[in-house]
Amino acid sequence: MSDKIIEVIGLKKHYNGGAIKALNGIDVTIDRGEVVVVIGPSGSGKSTLLRSLNLLEDPTEGQIIVDGTDIADKKANINVHRQKMGMVFQHFNLFPHMTILRNMTIAPMKLKKMPKAEAEAKALELLKRVGLEDRANAYPSQLSGGQKQRVAIVRALCMDPDVMLFDEPTSALDPEMVGEVLEVMKELAKEGMTMVVVTHEMGFAKEVADRVLFIDEGVIQEQGTPDQIFNHPQNLRTQSFLSKVL
Amino acid sequence: MESIKTWFVNLWSDFSADFYTNFIKSDRWYSLLKGLGSTLQITFFALLIGLMLGIIVAAVRSTYDKNKETMKKRGGTGWHLLNFFNSVCNIYLTVIRGTPVTVQLMIFFFIIFAGSRNGIMVATIAFGFNSGAYVAEIFRSGILSVDNGQFEAGRSLGFNYLQTMIYVIIPQAFKAVLPTLCNEFIVLLKETSIAGYVGVIDLTKAGDIIRGRTFSAYMPLIAVALVYLVMVMILTALVRRLERRLRKSER
């Protein structure tokens, strides 16, 4: 089989000393080059799962094995692993005090000691791919939501990540801007990027996903190919969820 | 008609005589100028001390607030040190903000530096120590005002806590608090007027000394008030310009 890039074993995340169980025992493997789309009702734990993958949420229990290292272990150097995991947020989180170019070059320059000229050339190349090379010297506040999210995606790509995590990347966008962001993500998937995407865009899931995970109440209720999940869901929760969103 | 004219003439000659005794005679203007020099000197260096102290205290307190959960779980020396310094900072803030600055100044001069005769130095330290508490809370509120998503974005790129603070959070926080910070400096400038309590001849004390010698309160005290007013007005104008410029780069 293909090689696994992330392996999650028995992941639990509890809040308030166990009163709230956001994740209640998740086991999942992400293979290299795979596009995994995570769906589920709000509050189901899907964002928590995604954020746990690069430890923005500190797991209560369980292992997250990346490149043979358990990053949930306190001794692991999470900063090194995060450099290899790009993250795209619902609210873009571009740095407002920096130009677009600076947003993209600061991490490679400071963390990888990449020379300025090289980092900028790379950033401009990426901006060109998403059609924003003319906005390199603009500030985030001068961009539309869709443009900001495209910049956020290429900012993460500047670090040459092995895997890209998307946390509801189109949920904060005006409807007419959703398409342009999904387009960039599709391109990325086509190029073979490993992606884990939490989204409400069922169309995207059907079209792009290799595998769909349905999460509810902190556990994976069902997983399979888009065809299995969307056309032949076995689990009652999956069926009821899909009947509401489709 | 004649009487009104005489009244004006008398008023003018009274005024110029007063002006002469209060400012020109015995080079009294010079002692006011020297007082102003002391006021500016104390304000400037107290400001530097306050800034440094404020940054350190704000850094400790916000690091504690942001990391206490994860660090507590992890334990170890780092956590104990942070916990200790956070407690020290809290005591400092409580004591400084809970007592009058005049009393603090006198405690510094008559107790802590009881042997020192350098009033200006002691006053500078006392005002700096006092200002640091307020600056710390200003900085902390600035750090808190930056959206947590910014912090997460920095960390997710691979920056560690300190790098995220330096490259992402602090530049934004500083921008947000700059006007408030400038107001704190204005307050500090005026607060130094109590330096006379510990024998420092600052602007206020110099005016008061002249009043004592010439037995006319009007001239020296109004003059002193005017000097403060002009200084504060200049500072306020600068702050306003700064604010406008900062807002411009937001667009």
Contacts between the chains, C-beta under 8 A, distances in Angstrom:
chain1	res1	chain2	res2	distance
A	54	B	156	5.9
A	56	B	152	5.5
A	56	B	155	6.9
A	56	B	156	6.6
A	58	B	69	7.8
A	58	B	70	5.6
A	58	B	73	7.8
A	74	B	74	5.6
A	79	B	155	8.0
A	79	B	158	5.3
A	79	B	159	7.2
A	79	B	160	5.0
A	80	B	158	7.2
A	82	B	155	6.6
A	82	B	156	5.8
A	82	B	157	7.0
A	82	B	158	4.5
A	83	B	157	7.3
A	83	B	158	3.4
A	85	B	156	7.4
A	86	B	156	7.7
A	87	B	152	7.8
A	87	B	153	7.6
A	87	B	156	3.8
A	87	B	157	8.0
A	89	B	149	6.0
A	89	B	152	7.0
A	89	B	153	6.6
A	89	B	156	8.0
A	91	B	147	8.0
A	91	B	149	5.4
A	93	B	147	7.7
A	93	B	149	4.2
A	93	B	150	6.0
A	93	B	152	6.6
A	93	B	153	3.7
A	94	B	153	7.5
A	95	B	150	6.8
A	95	B	153	7.1
A	95	B	154	7.9
A	95	B	168	5.7
A	95	B	172	7.9
A	96	B	172	6.9
A	96	B	250	7.9
A	97	B	171	5.1
A	97	B	172	5.5
A	97	B	175	6.8
A	106	B	167	6.1
A	107	B	157	4.1
A	107	B	158	6.3
A	107	B	159	7.0
A	110	B	159	7.3
A	110	B	163	6.7
A	110	B	167	6.9
A	111	B	157	7.3
A	111	B	158	5.1
A	111	B	159	6.9
A	139	B	249	7.6
A	141	B	250	6.3
A	141	B	251	6.7
A	142	B	251	7.8
A	155	B	157	7.7
A	156	B	156	7.8
A	156	B	157	7.4
A	159	B	157	6.4
A	159	B	158	6.7
